Amino acid sequence: MNKLRCIAVDDEPLALGLVCAFIEQTPFLELVGRYASAVEALRGLHELGAIDLIFLDIQMPDLNGIELARVLDRGRPGTGPRIIFTTAFNQFALEGYRVDALDYLVKPFNYEEFLRAATKAHAYAGLLQVPAAPAAALPAPAPEPEDEYLFLKVEYQLVRVAFNDILYVEGLKDYVKVHLQSAPKPILSLTSLKALEEKLPPRRFMRIHRSFIVALDQIHAVTRNSVQIGEVTIPVSDQYKEVFTQFLSRWT
């Protein structure tokens, strides 16, 4: 794939110079801008066109890195440049996670740590890239097989989760808990239950409660008001009773 177009933003000249030097010695990164403040970076982004990746300090005057990340994500969430935060303060890790940062480098960091985060960004861009081909050279398209997995953001990495491994999903305030057959503990992902519901194939999963989605082929027993998956009993709320009753008719 092509190089990732990058900018670096930091109000400390030495830190900015170090990040720029790291970018320039990384073969799959291209440095196209360096800025001493988030306000300058915001102006520059309007002039530079498409940017793939921002190495962004958090504590800066006027507009901090978290605020800049929110501004960039405000128009079309998830479509802007990816962000790797660079900061001396690890207490911002959760805030970085909330604005969908790819990674979080705590100063002082070395090139090995930088390269690990940059490689993660490179891999993420590869997942989103669709190979192009001339239309005339392509045969009549065959139906594509349905995906058997999805990617969830867990901490600062994308984790591949197979649909047939999911038992049920539990929605919390800011996270979802995905309970798996293959793991004794659920995995946590910072997303909403509604957003995850849209990614799950409806023929295999059903939302039966404001806080629960269940895998239909993992249900061991049902009643009029609940389903059982293994040792866990999950209630069916009134909001989802009608759809669940239609499903229940297959059991009788």
C-alpha positions in Angstrom: 0.0 0.0 0.0 1.0 3.7 -0.3 2.8 5.6 2.4 0.7 7.1 5.2 0.6 10.9 4.9 1.4 12.2 8.4 1.6 15.4 10.4 3.2 15.9 13.8 1.8 18.4 16.4 3.6 19.4 19.6 4.3 22.7 21.3 7.7 21.4 22.6 10.3 22.0 19.8 12.6 19.1 20.9 9.6 16.6 21.1 8.3 17.8 17.8 11.7 17.4 16.2 12.1 13.9 17.6 8.7 12.7 16.3 9.4 14.2 12.9 12.8 12.5 12.7 11.1 9.1 13.6 8.5 9.7 10.9 11.1 10.4 8.3 13.1 7.3 9.1 10.0 5.0 8.8 9.6 3.7 5.2 5.8 3.6 5.2 5.3 7.1 6.6 5.5 10.4 4.8 5.8 13.6 6.8 3.8 16.4 5.1 3.4 18.9 8.0 4.7 19.8 11.4 3.0 22.2 13.8 3.7 23.8 17.1 0.0 24.1 18.2 -3.3 22.4 17.6 -4.7 25.7 16.1 -1.9 25.8 13.5 -2.5 22.1 12.7 -6.2 22.7 12.2 -5.4 25.5 9.7 -2.8 23.3 8.0 -5.2 20.4 7.7 -7.5 22.5 5.5 -4.7 23.2 3.1 -3.0 19.7 3.0 -5.9 17.6 1.8 -6.3 14.0 2.9 -4.1 13.1 5.9 -3.9 9.5 7.1 -2.2 9.9 10.5 -1.6 12.5 13.2 1.0 12.2 15.9 -0.6 14.6 18.4 0.5 16.0 21.8 -2.3 16.4 24.3 -1.3 19.3 26.7 -1.0 22.4 24.5 -2.2 26.0 25.0 -5.4 27.4 23.4 -6.6 24.0 22.0 -5.4 20.7 23.4 -5.0 17.5 21.6 -8.2 15.9 22.9 -10.2 18.9 21.8 -8.6 18.8 18.3 -9.4 15.1 18.0 -13.1 15.9 18.8 -13.2 18.7 16.3 -11.8 16.5 13.5 -14.3 13.7 14.3 -17.3 16.0 14.5 -18.2 16.2 10.8 -18.2 12.5 9.8 -17.2 10.3 12.8 -14.7 7.6 11.9 -13.7 9.1 8.5 -11.0 11.6 9.6 -7.2 11.0 10.1 -6.3 8.4 12.7 -4.5 9.7 15.8 -1.6 8.5 17.9 -1.3 10.6 21.0 2.2 11.6 22.3 2.2 12.9 25.9 4.1 12.9 29.1 0.9 12.3 31.1 -0.6 8.8 31.2 -3.8 9.9 33.0 -5.2 10.9 29.6 -5.3 7.3 28.3 -9.0 6.8 28.8 -9.8 10.2 27.1 -7.6 9.1 24.2 -9.6 5.9 24.0 -12.9 7.7 24.0 -11.9 9.8 20.9 -11.0 6.6 19.1 -7.2 7.1 19.1 -5.2 4.3 17.6 -2.5 4.4 20.2 -1.0 6.4 23.0 2.8 7.0 23.4 4.0 8.2 26.8 7.1 10.4 26.7 9.9 9.8 26.6 9.5 7.0 24.1 12.1 5.4 21.8 12.0 4.5 18.1 11.0 0.9 18.9 7.9 2.1 20.8 7.2 4.6 18.0 7.5 2.0 15.3 5.2 -0.4 17.1 2.4 2.3 17.2 3.1 3.3 13.6 3.0 -0.3 12.4 -0.4 -0.6 14.1 -1.6 2.4 12.1 -0.2 0.9 8.9 -2.0 -2.4 9.6 -5.3 -0.5 10.4 -5.1 1.4 7.1 -4.5 -1.9 5.3 -7.8 -3.3 6.7 -9.7 -0.3 5.3 -8.0 -0.3 1.9 -10.0 -1.9 -0.9 -7.8 -2.9 -3.9 -8.7 -1.1 -7.1 -9.0 -2.9 -10.5 -10.0 -1.7 -14.0 -13.7 -2.4 -14.5 -13.1 -3.8 -18.0 -10.6 -6.4 -16.8 -13.0 -7.8 -14.2 -15.2 -10.8 -14.9 -18.9 -10.7 -13.9 -18.8 -10.4 -10.1 -19.6 -13.5 -8.1 -21.6 -13.1 -4.9 -19.3 -12.4 -2.1 -19.3 -14.8 0.8 -20.7 -13.4 4.0 -18.0 -12.3 6.5 -17.6 -14.7 9.4 -16.0 -12.2 11.7 -15.8 -8.6 12.7 -13.1 -6.4 14.1 -13.5 -4.8 17.6 -11.4 -2.1 19.1 -10.0 -3.5 22.3 -7.8 -1.0 24.2 -5.5 0.3 21.4 -5.7 -2.6 18.9 -8.2 -4.1 16.5 -9.2 -7.7 17.5 -10.7 -10.1 15.1 -13.7 -11.9 16.6 -15.4 -14.8 14.8 -19.2 -14.7 14.9 -19.4 -18.3 15.8 -17.3 -17.6 18.9 -19.8 -15.1 20.4 -22.2 -16.3 23.1 -23.8 -13.0 23.9 -23.1 -9.3 24.1 -23.8 -7.1 27.2 -24.1 -3.4 26.9 -22.7 -1.2 29.7 -22.6 2.6 30.0 -19.6 3.3 27.7 -18.6 -0.2 26.6 -19.9 -3.5 25.5 -18.8 -6.8 27.0 -18.5 -9.6 24.4 -18.8 -13.0 26.0 -16.9 -15.7 24.0 -16.8 -19.5 24.0 -13.0 -19.4 23.6 -12.2 -17.1 26.6 -13.1 -17.3 30.3 -13.4 -13.5 30.5 -15.4 -11.2 28.2 -13.6 -8.7 26.0 -14.4 -5.0 26.5 -14.8 -2.7 23.5 -15.6 1.1 23.6 -18.6 1.1 21.4 -22.4 1.2 21.8 -24.6 -1.8 21.8 -26.6 -0.2 18.9 -23.4 0.3 16.8 -22.4 -3.3 17.4 -25.9 -4.6 16.6 -25.6 -3.0 13.1 -22.4 -5.0 12.5 -23.8 -8.4 13.5 -25.8 -10.5 10.9 -29.5 -10.5 12.0 -30.0 -14.1 10.9 -27.5 -15.1 13.6 -28.0 -12.5 16.4 -31.0 -10.9 18.1 -31.3 -8.1 20.5 -33.7 -9.2 23.2 -33.1 -6.5 25.8 -31.8 -2.9 25.9 -28.6 -4.4 27.4 -28.3 -7.7 25.6 -27.7 -9.2 22.2 -27.7 -13.0 22.0 -26.3 -15.5 19.4 -29.3 -17.5 18.3 -27.3 -20.7 17.7 -26.0 -20.6 21.3 -29.4 -20.6 23.0 -29.9 -23.8 25.0 -33.4 -23.1 26.3 -36.1 -20.5 26.1 -39.2 -19.4 28.0 -41.7 -16.7 27.2 -39.5 -14.1 29.1 -36.0 -15.3 28.9 -33.3 -17.3 27.1 -30.6 -19.5 28.6 -27.1 -19.6 27.2 -25.0 -22.1 29.2 -25.5 -21.2 32.9 -26.6 -17.7 32.1 -30.3 -16.6 31.9 -30.9 -13.4 30.0 -34.3 -11.6 30.3 -36.4 -10.5 27.3 -37.6 -7.0 27.8 -41.1 -5.8 26.6 -39.6 -3.6 23.9 -38.3 -6.7 22.1 -41.1 -9.2 23.0 -42.8 -9.1 19.5 -39.7 -10.0 17.6 -38.8 -12.6 20.2 -42.2 -14.2 20.0 -41.8 -14.6 16.3 -38.5 -16.4 16.9 -40.0 -18.4 19.7 -42.6 -19.8 17.3 -39.8 -21.8 15.6 -39.3 -23.7 18.8 -42.9 -24.9 19.1 
